[in-house]
Amino acid sequence: MPAATADCLTVAGSLKQTGTALTGHCKKPKQLMEDPGNNQKINRRRFLAAGVRGSVLLGIGGVAALVVKNSAAGQMVWQLNPAKCIQCGRCATNCVMSPSAVKCVHVYAMCGYCDLCGGYFKPETKTLNTGAENQLCPTSAIKRKFVEDPFFEYTIDEPLCIGCGKCVKGCSSFGNGSLQLQVRHDRCQNCNHCSIARNCPADAFSRVPAGEPYLLRQVADDKKA
């Protein structure tokens, strides 16, 4: 059984005990593709995902330009390897910046656009709505928006994100792992001895050329294969 399917079944069993209705909450892209009646929705989902990714790229355009400039100068920057990250919470507490320069980023190509998002909702949630009491993020940095049945879009309000990793842990445990932590170089002071790196129990931080600063889990996994 695929790990993602097993995770959904685990959530299903847990929510069944609390009385939460689960129908249609946690369909995966593969399941949706096997249903011919969902072809139009899949195309819609891909279009929306591409649009969101385009918006994100436009939003970090200034950062990308800075990265190119730094790369030309041979500068090294700090990078977090999401494949090693254990979401210990120290990125939020050990950074010299407040809030932390480490932020949650969303790899939309991996997202299931689930109604029941393990990175958005607390595990004990009984009603899937946007009430603050139901949200896993302590600062409400994840925004949930209905797209069309059964799809929901989740975006990160980075100024509110403190890099605690709670959403990342929830998404990895009960979803596709599309929520990940990474150093944002428009905020990072690029200290010679990063306080987070010194205290990271998973040795997930390293210095890399500025031209290749953003490593995402999917890319890291591909490199290890």
C-alpha positions as CSV (number, residue, x, y, z in Angstrom):
1,M,0.0,0.0,0.0
2,P,1.4,3.4,-0.9
3,A,2.5,5.5,2.1
4,A,0.2,8.4,1.1
5,T,-2.8,6.0,1.0
6,A,-1.8,4.5,4.3
7,D,-1.6,8.0,5.9
8,C,-5.1,8.8,4.6
9,L,-6.5,5.6,6.1
10,T,-4.8,6.5,9.4
11,V,-6.5,9.9,9.4
12,A,-9.8,8.3,8.4
13,G,-9.7,5.9,11.4
14,S,-8.8,8.7,13.8
15,L,-11.6,11.0,12.6
16,K,-14.1,8.2,12.5
17,Q,-13.7,7.9,16.3
18,T,-14.4,11.6,16.7
19,G,-17.4,11.6,14.4
20,T,-15.9,13.7,11.6
21,A,-17.3,13.0,8.1
22,L,-14.5,12.0,5.8
23,T,-16.1,11.4,2.4
24,G,-14.1,13.2,-0.3
25,H,-11.8,14.9,2.1
26,C,-8.5,13.2,1.2
27,K,-8.5,12.1,-2.4
28,K,-5.1,11.8,-4.0
29,P,-4.3,12.9,-7.5
30,K,-3.9,9.2,-8.6
31,Q,-7.4,8.3,-7.3
32,L,-8.9,11.3,-9.1
33,M,-7.2,10.4,-12.4
34,E,-8.7,6.9,-12.2
35,D,-12.2,8.4,-12.3
36,P,-13.1,9.5,-15.8
37,G,-15.8,11.8,-14.5
38,N,-13.1,13.9,-12.8
39,N,-11.0,14.7,-15.9
40,Q,-12.5,18.2,-16.2
41,K,-11.7,18.9,-12.5
42,I,-8.2,17.5,-12.9
43,N,-7.6,19.9,-15.8
44,R,-9.0,22.7,-13.7
45,R,-6.8,21.7,-10.7
46,R,-3.7,21.7,-12.9
47,F,-4.6,25.1,-14.3
48,L,-5.0,26.5,-10.8
49,A,-1.8,24.9,-9.6
50,A,0.1,26.4,-12.5
51,G,-1.4,29.8,-11.8
52,V,-0.4,29.7,-8.2
53,R,3.1,28.6,-9.0
54,G,3.4,31.5,-11.5
55,S,2.2,34.0,-8.8
56,V,4.8,32.6,-6.3
57,L,7.6,33.0,-8.9
58,L,6.5,36.5,-9.6
59,G,6.4,37.3,-5.9
60,I,10.0,36.2,-5.4
61,G,11.3,37.8,-8.6
62,G,13.3,40.3,-6.6
63,V,14.8,37.6,-4.5
64,A,15.8,35.7,-7.6
65,A,17.5,38.7,-9.0
66,L,19.5,39.0,-5.8
67,V,20.4,35.4,-5.9
68,V,21.8,35.8,-9.5
69,K,23.9,38.8,-8.3
70,N,25.2,37.0,-5.3
71,S,26.0,33.9,-7.4
72,A,28.1,36.0,-9.8
73,A,30.1,37.2,-6.8
74,G,30.7,33.6,-5.7
75,Q,28.7,34.0,-2.5
76,M,27.7,31.1,-0.4
77,V,24.3,31.0,1.4
78,W,22.6,28.8,3.9
79,Q,20.2,26.0,2.6
80,L,17.9,23.8,4.6
81,N,17.5,20.2,3.3
82,P,13.8,19.3,3.8
83,A,14.7,15.6,3.4
84,K,16.7,15.8,6.6
85,C,14.4,18.2,8.5
86,I,12.6,16.7,11.5
87,Q,10.5,19.8,12.3
88,C,12.0,20.2,15.8
89,G,10.9,23.8,16.0
90,R,14.4,25.3,16.5
91,C,14.2,27.3,13.2
92,A,11.6,29.4,15.0
93,T,13.5,29.9,18.2
94,N,17.2,30.0,17.2
95,C,17.3,32.4,14.2
96,V,18.8,35.9,14.9
97,M,15.8,37.3,13.0
98,S,12.4,37.6,14.5
99,P,10.3,36.2,13.0
100,S,12.7,33.6,11.7
101,A,14.2,33.8,8.2
102,V,13.1,30.1,7.8
103,K,9.6,30.0,6.3
104,C,7.2,27.3,5.2
105,V,7.0,27.0,1.4
106,H,4.4,25.1,-0.6
107,V,5.4,22.8,-3.4
108,Y,2.1,23.0,-5.3
109,A,3.0,20.2,-7.7
110,M,2.9,17.7,-4.8
111,C,-0.2,19.0,-3.1
112,G,-3.5,16.9,-3.1
113,Y,-5.6,20.0,-2.6
114,C,-7.4,18.0,0.1
115,D,-10.5,19.2,2.0
116,L,-8.8,17.5,5.0
117,C,-5.3,19.0,5.0
118,G,-3.1,17.6,7.7
119,G,-0.9,20.7,7.6
120,Y,-3.9,23.1,8.1
121,F,-6.1,21.3,10.6
122,K,-5.3,20.1,14.1
123,P,-5.5,16.3,14.4
124,E,-8.5,16.4,16.8
125,T,-10.5,18.8,14.6
126,K,-14.2,17.7,14.3
127,T,-15.4,20.3,11.8
128,L,-13.5,21.3,8.7
129,N,-13.8,25.1,8.8
130,T,-11.4,28.0,9.0
131,G,-12.1,28.7,12.7
132,A,-8.9,29.6,14.6
133,E,-9.5,26.8,17.1
134,N,-9.3,24.3,14.2
135,Q,-6.0,25.6,12.7
136,L,-2.7,23.9,13.4
137,C,-0.6,27.0,12.6
138,P,-0.2,29.2,15.8
139,T,-0.2,32.4,13.7
140,S,-2.8,31.6,11.1
141,A,-0.2,31.9,8.4
142,I,-1.8,29.3,6.1
143,K,-4.8,30.6,4.1
144,R,-7.5,28.1,3.0
145,K,-9.6,28.8,-0.1
146,F,-12.3,26.7,-1.7
147,V,-11.6,26.1,-5.4
148,E,-14.3,23.5,-6.4
149,D,-15.6,20.3,-5.0
150,P,-13.5,18.6,-3.6
151,F,-10.5,20.9,-4.0
152,F,-9.1,23.5,-1.6
153,E,-6.1,25.7,-2.1
154,Y,-3.6,26.5,0.7
155,T,-1.2,29.4,0.5
156,I,1.4,30.7,2.9
157,D,1.3,34.2,4.3
158,E,5.1,34.4,4.8
159,P,5.1,37.6,7.0
160,L,3.0,35.6,9.5
161,C,5.0,32.4,9.3
162,I,7.5,31.9,12.2
163,G,9.1,28.7,10.8
164,C,7.9,26.4,13.6
165,G,7.3,23.5,11.2
166,K,4.0,22.3,12.8
167,C,2.2,22.5,9.4
168,V,5.2,20.7,7.8
169,K,5.0,17.8,10.3
170,G,1.2,17.5,9.9
171,C,1.4,17.6,6.1
172,S,4.2,14.9,6.1
173,S,2.3,12.7,8.5
174,F,-1.2,12.8,6.9
175,G,-0.6,14.1,3.3
176,N,1.8,14.4,0.4
177,G,4.5,16.4,2.2
178,S,4.0,19.5,0.0
179,L,4.5,21.9,2.9
180,Q,8.3,22.3,3.6
181,L,10.7,24.6,5.4
182,Q,13.4,26.6,3.6
183,V,15.6,29.6,4.3
184,R,14.3,32.8,2.6
185,H,17.3,34.8,1.5
186,D,15.5,38.1,1.3
187,R,15.4,37.8,5.2
188,C,18.4,35.7,6.0
189,Q,21.5,37.7,7.4
190,N,23.7,34.9,6.0
191,C,25.7,34.8,9.2
192,N,29.1,33.0,9.0
193,H,28.0,30.7,11.8
194,C,24.2,30.3,11.6
195,S,22.6,29.9,15.0
196,I,20.0,27.6,13.6
197,A,22.5,25.4,11.9
198,R,24.6,25.1,15.1
199,N,21.5,23.9,17.0
200,C,19.9,21.7,14.3
201,P,19.8,18.1,15.6
202,A,19.3,16.7,12.1
203,D,22.3,18.5,10.5
204,A,19.8,19.8,7.9
205,F,21.7,23.0,7.1
206,S,24.6,23.5,4.7
207,R,26.4,26.2,2.8
208,V,25.8,26.2,-1.0
209,P,26.5,28.5,-3.9
210,A,23.9,31.3,-4.1
211,G,22.8,30.3,-7.6
212,E,21.2,27.1,-6.1
213,P,19.7,28.2,-2.8
214,Y,16.3,26.5,-2.7
215,L,16.2,22.8,-2.2
216,L,12.8,21.1,-2.0
217,R,12.1,17.6,-0.8
218,Q,11.1,16.2,-4.2
219,V,14.4,17.5,-5.6
220,A,16.4,16.2,-2.6
221,D,14.8,12.7,-3.0
222,D,15.6,12.7,-6.7
223,K,19.2,13.4,-6.0
224,K,19.5,10.5,-3.5
225,A,17.9,8.0,-5.9
